[in-house]
Amino acid sequence: MDDKVGMPSSLNAINYATWKTCMEDIFYVKDLYEPILRENIPSGVVAKEWEILNRKAVGTIRQFVGLSVFQHIANEHNAFY
């Protein structure tokens, strides 16, 4: 972790397990967890709202990856793992 309390370090080649745990917490705190758990739009959810929620989750992931990893996810637009 950096000196920012509760914020993960950028993902790199050696810190995936810690980074993943911190990111899951961030997704739940920010109510962005649905797109990482569901590949398809849940019933009753408007497609445009789902697209926006998914892009927010992707943007959150991109904020916490190092440059060496970013090149591998730069073209991803789906947060589902």
N, C-alpha and C positions, 0 to 999 in steps of 0.2 A: 504494500500500500504506500501511496505517497504520504506527504504530510497533511493532506486533506482528509479529515476524519470521515470515514464511511464511503469514500470514493475509491474505486478500484484503480490500480495502475493500468496503463495501456497494455492490452494483450500483446504478448510476445511469445517467443518459442519455449519459454520455461515456466510461465505462470498461469496456464490455462485453468487448472482446478480452482485456484483462488479467485481468478477473474470471473469464472463462470458463476460461482456462488455469489459474489458481489453483484454481478449483473442481474441474476434472478431476483435478488432483493430489490434492486432498483426498479425492475419491471413491475413487481407487485406494489411497491410504494407509489409508483406513478400510474397504476392501473393500466399498464401496457402488456400484461402477461398473456392475454388471449391470443394474440398473433404468434407467440412463440410456442403455444400449446396446440393450436388448431391450424391445420393446413387449409381448410375450407371455411367459408363464411358460415357462421352458426345461423340456424333458422331464427327468423325474427330480427335480424340485423340488416340494415340497409347497406347495400354494396358500397356506396360512396363512403359511408362512415367507417366501414371495415377497411377500405383502402387507406383512409387517412390514419386510422389507428395503427395499421401495419407499417406505414411509412414512418410514423413517429417511433415505433419500436426499432426499425432499421436505422433511423437517425441516431437513436440512443446507442445502439451497438457501435456505429461508426465513430462516435465521440470517444470511445474507450478502446480503440485498437491502435497499435503502433504502425508506423509506416511500412514496416516489413510485412505486416499482415494485411494492411489496407488494400494492397494491390490484388489480393485474392478475393476480396469481397466488394470491391468498388462497383461492380455491375449487378450486385444482388439487390432485389427489390422485395424480397419476401423474408420476413423474420422467422418463419417456422423452421425449426431444426429437426 
